Structures are given as structure tokens and as C-alpha cells.
Amino acid sequence: MPSVYIKTYGCQMNERDSEAVAAQLVAKGYTLARSEAAADVILLNTCSVRDMAEQKALHKMEVLMHESRKRRPEVVLGFLGCMAQSRGRELIDRLPDVDLVVGTQKFHRTAEYLDEILSGRRARVVEVDAEARSEGAIREHLLDGNGRKSVSAFVSIMQGCNQYCTFCIVPYTRGEERSRPIADIVGECRELAARGVKEVTLLGQIVTSYGKREIGARDGQSAFVQLLDAVHEVEGLERIRFTSPHPKGYGDDLVAAYGRLPKLVESAHIPVQSGSDRVLKLMHRGYTRARYLELVRQLRSVQPNIGLTTDFIVGFPGETEVDFEETLSLVREVEFDQAYLFKYSERRDTPAASMPDQVPQAVREERLLRLLQLVNEVAGRRYAALVGRRVEILVEGVSRKNPARLEGRSRCNKIVVFEGAGRHLGQVMEVQVTRAGSFTLYGDPAILE
Ligand code: SF4
């Protein structure tokens, strides 16, 4: 059987989609190639959220067409994911050597399409139509990648987004919100636990909208909180995370869940995007700075040590220096543990792309640097404050920074590197933090339990 190599761009949803496609191909007899050079099929799972990500994937495909194709004319080349969805046939017109273009509701059919191409039944496949119930088709897992057995796994609970933030292309590439049934997700979590997984991260573009239409609220509990309760019952699972929620979907029931469900870890990634109400309104985010701050206050009153992370976009059209100062002051006020920062990137057909007062690139860059400096300074203090404390970690494997050591993840979502032994792999254990580095904590092996 042929070998396949999948290169993934973009977010955790894309990582998860690639994993599921790879697992589906393995189940059909494909092998996973270690490099592009050794692969019979090379697939690029693309991202459209920023122009840079699209340009990278396009450039990569051009290089593959010139290099891999020249050496081995029979190699199959394909695009998957968001850019495949938004550009469709246009990709083939631009890059005629591409054999396969698979949209975001067709991932699960990749093996079928490859069969058709490899057997000569179809010369080229472009499939980007919507497909009912495709949200339930991302469920296979590869738990033995990179020489280590995974003790944590991502579980896709829904697809799509109905929020239509004015800068975002996702509602157009991923479609309307569609949620999997609770029983289906719980079944997948049970299978993962039986395979040794101890931590699941429930994934969706906007998980707080999970099941709004299909399941609805019951006894004051949103469908998402009902799902958390059901996953919490799965034996063998020790930790539950989720990403990404939307600030406006964080109801009192979800805040209370942090105090009620011991497996729900003290960590939340809550994208805020801007500290200015004027910009939040232009972005169509649906909350104010005051509401966001109130949410942070509520969460910290339930879980004082909760790790809070966020996303910011700087240089959104119309963002003034005063608006940007409000973003800086929000960082100081909340004291995030980490923030992912992005320069605004125009996406075609989104409302923000044609808004007046586009911010010059040089100003976007300058603001990004200033925000980065502040975020690092604040996060540095948050990490340093953990020195001397005991934290519970789930040991994930060998440290990516130092292969002689192990690394685990704290409940508040911080990597902790320590000198451990094989018996610690996959264990939930306590470590004393002795030092804080850049977005990494270090534990003293002498004080290991
Ligand atoms: S909530 Fe907004 S930013 Fe997030 S995926 Fe939906 S439209 Fe995009």
C-alpha cells in the first residue's frame, strides 16, 4: 500500500482533522511516511485564517510540484481543509499538478478519493460540497505518534461557527455550527480511556455554542455543560479541557462547573481579541470589556489558581492608539498566563476587509511588538509566582526541549520539565516547581513523590 505524509498548517482543529485522516488511511492499509521525500501521497492540510498561512501552503505546493514530482512523477499531491474549501477549483487552475482538493466537510472521504486517483478511475478530485453529519466523521485517533504513547487526546465535538466576527473567514470555510450527539462523544472518550488516554480536550471553533440547536438547555444547564457532565462520568479519564470557548457563551452554569467537576482542570483559553469596546463592536464579538473582566473575576472566585490564556488581534481596521492602549491595560488588569498575538490580516469576502481606516502594516507591527513585550512581562511574573509551589502534572513524555528529561502538563496548562524515569510516563503526579523559564516550569527531581 502507498505511504502518506500530511503536513498541517493552522489550529488544533486542523491538527485533529489531520490525525483523523491519517488514522483512517492507516486503517485502510496505508503507511505513514516519515518525510515528504519518502511519501507516495503528500497532503497539505491548510489554514485560511491569515493570508500568511495560505501563502505558505501555496508556496509549499509549488516546491513539491517542482521537486517531488520531478523525482517521482507518480506521487499524488493534495490540498485539504480551509483553503481547499474556500478556493476549491481555483487551486487546480493555479496549480494544475495538484490531484486532490478536499473541503472541510469531506475529510472522511480522503481515502475513497485517493483510491479513485491511484486506481486511475478519476484523474483529479475536487470535492468541497457540504455533507450532512460530517461533524461526526472525525473520530479516529493515532495514539502512538512520534515514538511516544499519547496520554492526552483531542476530541472534536462540533464543526462550524455562527458568530460571524467581521475579521474571520471560519464561518465561510467551516460552515454553520453542527454538533455531535453527547452519546457519540462519550463513546469516543470511553474508547480513548480504554486505550490509556487520561486527558481529553474537547475541540470546536466555538465550543460554548455546542448543541444549542440540536440539544438545547435543560434544568438550567447549557448543552455544553451537559456534555461536560457526561464526559466527566467516563471512567479512566482524569482530566478534561476544552478549546475554544467564546466569552459570550460562558454562562453561570459553565463557571460553576469549574467548582463542581474535579476533572475539569483550572485552565481556560478565552479569546478576547481587543480591550477596546469600540473595536470589539466593530469586530462583532458580542461582549464588552466590562463583561470580559466580570467573567475573569467570576472564574477566579471559583478557581483562584486558574490559568488564563487568550488571543489578541492588533491593528484591526479603525483601531486607534487609544484603543490599543485599552488592550495594553486589559493585559495588565487580567494578568494573562499567556496570550497568542496576531496582526490583523485581511481575508477576502469578510466585512472587515472593506472597512475604512485600515491600519498601516508598520503600525500593526509596532503594536504587535509592544503587546508582545507586555504579555511576556506579565506572563513571566505569573510563571515565577509558581516557583516553590507543588503542582499536579500529567506526564506526557520526553521533553521537547531536553530529551534527557521528561515533561508534563500542570492542570493550569503549563509545561513542567523534570528528571524522571520510565515509570513516570503517563502518570498523574505532584512536582515541586523550582524554577521558571520562558513559558516552561522546572521541577526538582529530588523532591519527586
Ligand atoms: S467566534 Fe468569531 S473568531 Fe471564532 S471562529 Fe467564530 S467567527 Fe471566527
Residues whose N, C-alpha, C, O or C-beta is under 5 A from the ligand:
A	BS01	SF4	C161 Q163 Y164 C165 C168 V170 Q205 I206
